[in-house]
Amino acid sequence: GSANRVTNPPSRPVRIGCGFRREAGLLLKAVAPRGRLPAMEAVLAQVEQLPALLAVSRSALVRDWDSLTLDRALEWGRYFQHLHDRFHTRPRLREAFSRRLRRGQPSLLLGFPHLGRCPQLLGLALLENRALRPAACRRLIHSLLHPPGSEAGPEPHGLALLARRKAASRLMALPGYPPRPAEGLEPLLQAEAQLLLNRLREEGREAEPAGGAAERLHWLCGVLEQLRQPRTFEVVAAALLLLRQGGGAEQAGGGGRDGSSLDGNQASATEDECVAGLLLSWLLGDLERFSAFCLSLPGSLLASLAGHYCQLNRPYLDLLTRWGSQLLYDPLQGQWVKSCLDKTELSWEELRERFSCLCQGSALLRGQTQAALKLLKARDGDFNVCGISVWTDLLVEIEECLRKE
């Protein structure tokens, strides 16, 4: 019937290499000619291969792609997007598509909404793949910056906007383009953090009420494990800051012009709280991970996060306490030194800088930090002589700095 009629998929196969012939058969075999409409079962079989297409886009096999091969892959992405637009109002078909996506690759947690963002997901995966040849990469960047139909369409937002921003960033990094200034890395970090937040929101909307948080945490762990440290921690920290600074909300074109804006803002705030809770659960769920997080990031950034998230205050202070307790006083040098040089811990100067940053934050954070130091000093014997208790010496120096301010 007419409900099953869709735009035909690309007529040419994409050559991606023998290693993925079985998994990505969709890209290798001939599909329905332009003059015939594929049956729904054939469409479902094609949808089942989307995870393979995304996997190939992240693999080294793309080094064999030329510009024409890339065009055909992107055409598949637009075809999947068309399927989403065509059937998004049909609940049974939405569920059928979702089942096929999960069958194709259960670990990716793909759902029907991902079909609507397939061109951007595919484009972002290819942008991250350094195996893609420069000519094909330029073709990809042009496609993302000037997608078909963009002239008459609305301004991009969400994932489409991120894809364009990242394409512009890659364009600047291509050979022959003027070198990028050092500060140009920060927008890229923000874009990666924003992409992570968008994906977490999407997973939250699609997850079942029962076990939804566990599924999202499992997905988050899988995603973050693919990043190298300390990049993982930088992206998570940036995402948490974006949520508190109001930059984490997805753009909603034209939102706020009617009476539903208040409800929309409340729903968005609730959603952001859930996303922040998930990131904090990942961060605080493993002491070794949290310790590496705090060691790799500057004290000013950690103090800013602690000022925004009360859940971080006590764990961070406990960690600083543990590191401070491992310092020993060297009477010959007249200073506090590490108990073991090759051990992962902070030096006296680093510890002092971390506590100073906390005391330069909000009045609440400053009060909590000073109260913690005074309690530690009292537990250590409440000495007022330098060189006996690290907490006495820290408190003296920090209070002196605060008086100078």
C-alpha positions in Angstrom: 0.0 0.0 0.0 0.9 3.7 -0.1 2.1 3.5 3.5 5.0 1.3 2.4 6.1 3.6 -0.4 9.5 5.2 0.2 12.2 6.9 -1.8 14.4 4.2 -3.4 17.8 3.6 -1.8 21.0 4.4 -3.7 21.4 2.3 -6.8 25.1 1.7 -6.6 27.0 -0.3 -4.0 29.7 1.2 -1.8 33.0 -0.7 -2.0 34.4 -1.0 1.5 36.6 -4.0 1.5 36.3 -7.7 2.1 36.5 -7.6 5.8 33.0 -6.2 6.2 31.3 -8.0 3.2 29.2 -10.2 5.5 28.4 -7.5 8.1 27.8 -4.7 5.6 26.2 -6.6 2.7 23.8 -3.6 2.2 26.7 -1.6 0.8 28.0 -4.3 -1.5 25.0 -5.9 -3.2 22.8 -4.3 -5.8 19.6 -2.9 -4.5 16.2 -2.1 -6.0 16.5 -0.2 -9.2 15.1 3.4 -9.4 11.9 2.4 -11.1 10.7 -0.1 -8.4 9.7 0.5 -4.8 11.3 -1.9 -2.3 9.0 -4.0 -0.2 8.9 -3.2 3.5 10.7 -6.4 4.4 13.6 -5.3 2.1 13.6 -1.8 3.8 13.8 -3.5 7.2 16.7 -5.6 6.0 18.5 -2.4 4.8 17.9 -0.7 8.2 19.4 -3.6 10.0 22.7 -2.8 8.2 23.0 0.7 9.5 25.2 -0.3 12.5 27.6 -2.0 9.9 27.7 1.3 7.9 28.6 3.2 11.0 31.2 0.6 12.0 32.8 0.8 8.6 32.9 4.6 8.8 35.0 4.3 11.9 37.4 1.6 10.5 40.6 1.8 8.5 38.8 0.5 5.4 37.7 4.0 4.5 41.3 4.7 3.3 40.2 3.0 0.1 37.2 5.3 -0.5 37.3 7.8 -3.2 35.0 10.8 -3.5 32.4 8.8 -5.5 32.4 6.1 -2.8 32.0 8.7 -0.1 29.0 10.2 -2.0 27.2 6.9 -2.1 27.8 6.3 1.6 26.4 9.8 2.4 23.5 9.0 0.0 22.7 6.0 2.2 22.7 8.3 5.2 20.1 10.6 3.6 18.0 7.6 2.6 17.9 6.4 6.2 16.9 10.0 7.2 14.1 9.9 4.7 12.8 6.6 6.2 12.7 8.4 9.6 10.8 11.4 8.2 8.4 9.1 6.3 7.5 6.8 9.1 8.0 8.7 12.4 4.2 8.9 12.9 3.7 5.2 12.6 4.4 3.6 16.1 4.4 0.0 14.9 6.9 0.7 12.1 9.0 2.7 14.5 9.2 -0.3 16.8 10.0 -2.6 13.9 12.8 -0.3 12.7 14.2 -0.2 16.3 14.1 -4.0 16.6 16.1 -4.3 13.4 18.6 -1.8 14.5 19.2 -3.6 17.8 19.5 -6.9 15.9 22.2 -5.3 13.7 24.4 -4.3 16.7 22.9 -4.6 20.2 25.8 -2.9 21.9 25.3 0.4 20.1 21.8 1.1 21.5 20.6 2.5 18.3 17.0 3.4 18.0 14.5 4.8 15.5 15.4 8.5 16.2 19.0 7.8 15.0 17.7 7.2 11.5 16.7 10.9 11.4 20.2 11.9 12.3 22.0 9.4 10.2 23.8 11.9 7.8 25.2 13.7 10.8 26.2 10.6 12.7 27.9 9.2 9.6 29.6 12.5 8.8 30.9 12.9 12.4 32.3 9.4 12.4 34.1 9.9 9.2 35.4 13.3 10.3 37.0 11.5 13.3 38.6 8.9 11.1 42.1 9.9 10.1 42.2 7.0 7.6 40.0 9.0 5.2 42.0 10.4 2.3 42.3 14.2 2.0 40.3 14.3 -1.3 37.4 12.3 0.3 37.7 14.4 3.5 37.3 17.6 1.6 34.3 16.2 -0.2 32.8 15.2 3.2 33.5 18.6 4.7 31.8 20.3 1.7 28.8 18.0 2.1 28.4 18.8 5.8 28.9 22.5 5.3 26.5 22.7 2.3 24.1 19.8 2.7 21.5 19.2 -0.1 18.5 21.5 0.3 20.2 23.6 3.0 19.6 26.8 1.0 15.8 26.8 1.5 15.8 24.9 4.8 15.8 26.3 8.4 19.0 27.1 10.3 20.8 24.0 11.5 20.6 23.1 15.2 21.5 20.2 17.5 23.6 17.5 15.8 23.4 19.1 12.4 25.0 22.3 13.8 27.7 20.3 15.6 28.5 18.5 12.4 28.9 21.8 10.6 31.1 23.2 13.3 33.3 20.1 13.4 33.6 20.1 9.6 34.8 23.7 9.8 37.3 22.7 12.4 38.6 19.9 10.2 38.8 22.2 7.2 41.2 24.4 9.2 43.4 21.4 10.0 43.7 20.2 6.4 47.0 20.5 4.6 47.3 23.9 2.9 45.0 25.7 5.3 46.5 28.4 7.6 47.6 27.0 11.0 44.9 27.1 13.7 45.6 29.2 16.8 46.0 27.4 20.1 42.8 28.7 21.5 41.0 27.1 18.5 41.1 23.8 20.4 38.6 25.0 23.0 35.6 25.2 20.6 36.4 21.7 19.5 36.3 20.5 23.1 33.0 22.3 23.6 31.6 20.7 20.5 32.6 17.3 21.7 31.0 18.0 25.1 27.8 19.2 23.5 27.6 16.1 21.3 28.0 13.9 24.4 25.2 15.8 26.1 22.9 15.6 23.1 23.5 11.8 22.9 22.8 11.4 26.6 19.5 13.3 26.3 18.5 11.1 23.3 19.3 7.9 25.2 17.3 9.2 28.1 14.2 9.9 26.0 14.4 6.4 24.4 15.3 4.4 27.4 12.6 2.4 29.2 11.6 3.6 32.7 12.8 0.4 34.2 16.5 0.0 33.9 16.9 3.2 31.8 19.6 4.8 33.9 21.6 1.6 34.0 21.4 1.3 30.2 22.6 4.9 29.7 25.4 4.4 32.2 26.5 1.3 30.3 26.4 3.3 27.0 28.3 6.2 28.6 31.1 3.9 29.9 31.4 2.4 26.4 31.7 5.8 24.7 34.1 7.3 27.2 36.4 4.3 27.1 37.0 5.0 23.5 38.6 8.4 24.3 42.1 8.7 25.5 42.9 10.2 28.9 43.0 13.0 29.8 40.7 13.9 26.9 38.0 11.8 28.5 38.1 13.9 31.6 38.3 17.2 29.7 35.1 16.3 27.8 33.2 15.2 30.9 34.3 18.4 32.8 33.3 20.6 29.8 29.9 18.8 29.6 29.3 19.4 33.3 30.2 23.1 33.0 28.0 23.5 29.9 25.0 22.1 31.9 25.5 24.7 34.6 26.3 27.6 32.4 23.2 27.2 30.3 25.1 26.1 27.2 24.1 22.5 27.4 20.5 23.0 26.2 19.7 22.0 22.7 18.7 24.9 20.4 15.0 24.9 19.9 14.2 27.0 16.9 11.5 29.5 17.8 11.1 28.2 21.4 9.8 30.5 24.0 7.3 32.3 21.8 4.2 30.8 23.2 2.8 29.8 26.5 4.4 26.4 26.5 7.9 27.9 27.0 7.7 27.6 30.8 6.8 23.9 30.7 9.5 23.3 28.1 12.1 25.0 30.3 11.1 23.0 33.3 11.3 19.7 31.3 14.7 20.7 29.9 16.0 21.5 33.4 14.8 18.1 34.7 16.4 16.4 31.8 19.7 18.2 32.4 19.7 17.2 36.0 19.4 13.6 35.0 22.2 14.0 32.5 24.4 15.6 35.1 23.6 12.9 37.6 24.6 10.3 35.1 28.0 12.0 34.4 28.6 12.3 38.2 27.7 8.7 38.7 30.3 7.6 36.1 32.9 10.0 37.7 32.3 9.1 41.4 31.6 5.4 40.9 35.2 4.5 40.7 37.8 6.1 43.2 40.7 5.4 40.9 38.9 7.1 38.0 38.0 10.1 40.1 41.5 10.4 41.4 42.9 10.4 37.8 40.2 13.0 36.9 41.4 15.3 39.7 45.1 14.8 39.0 44.7 15.6 35.3 42.6 18.8 35.5 43.7 22.2 36.8 42.7 23.3 40.3 40.7 26.3 39.0 38.5 24.0 36.9 38.0 21.5 39.7 37.0 24.4 42.0 34.5 25.6 39.5 33.0 22.2 39.2 32.8 21.8 43.0 31.1 25.2 43.2 28.4 24.0 40.7 28.0 20.5 42.0 27.8 19.9 45.8 28.1 16.1 45.1 31.8 16.7 44.2 32.7 18.8 47.3 33.2 16.0 49.9 34.8 13.4 47.5 37.2 16.1 46.3 38.1 17.3 49.8 38.5 13.7 50.9 40.9 13.1 48.0 42.9 16.2 48.8 43.0 15.0 52.5 44.4 11.7 51.4 47.1 13.3 49.2 48.0 15.8 52.0 48.4 13.0 54.5 51.0 11.4 52.4 53.4 14.4 52.5 56.4 14.4 54.9 58.2 17.3 56.3 61.9 17.5 55.3 63.7 19.5 58.0 66.8 19.9 55.8 64.9 21.5 53.0 62.4 23.2 55.3 59.4 22.1 53.3 56.9 19.3 52.8 57.8 16.7 50.2 56.2 13.6 48.6 56.6 10.4 50.6 57.4 8.5 47.4 58.6 10.4 44.3 57.1 7.9 41.8 53.8 7.7 43.6 50.7 9.4 42.0 50.0 12.2 44.4 50.3 16.0 44.7 53.3 18.0 45.7 53.1 20.6 48.5 52.8 23.4 45.9 50.1 21.6 44.0 48.1 20.8 47.1 48.3 24.4 48.3 47.1 25.6 44.8 44.1 23.2 44.9 43.0 24.4 48.3 43.6 28.1 47.4 41.3 27.7 44.3 38.6 26.2 46.5 38.9 29.2 48.9 38.6 31.6 46.0 35.3 30.2 45.0 31.8 31.0 46.4 31.4 31.9 50.0 29.8 28.5 50.7 32.7 26.6 49.1 35.3 28.8 50.9 33.6 28.2 54.2 33.4 24.5 53.7 37.1 24.3 52.7 38.3 26.4 55.6 36.1 24.3 58.0 37.6 21.1 56.6 41.2 22.4 57.1 40.5 23.6 60.7 39.0 20.2 61.5 42.1 18.4 60.0 44.4 20.7 62.0 42.5 19.9 65.2 42.7 16.2 64.6 46.5 16.5 64.0 46.9 18.1 67.4 46.0 21.7 66.7 49.6 22.8 66.6 50.4 26.3 65.7 54.1 25.7 64.8 55.2 25.2 61.2 56.6 21.9 60.1 54.6 19.7 62.4 51.2 19.4 60.7 50.7 19.9 57.0 47.2 21.2 57.7 48.5 23.9 60.0 50.9 25.1 57.4 48.2 25.0 54.7 45.7 26.9 56.7 48.3 29.6 57.7 49.3 30.2 54.0 45.7 30.1 52.7 44.4 32.5 55.3 47.3 34.8 54.7 46.5 34.9 50.9 42.8 35.6 51.7 43.8 38.5 53.9 45.8 40.0 51.1 42.8 39.9 48.8 
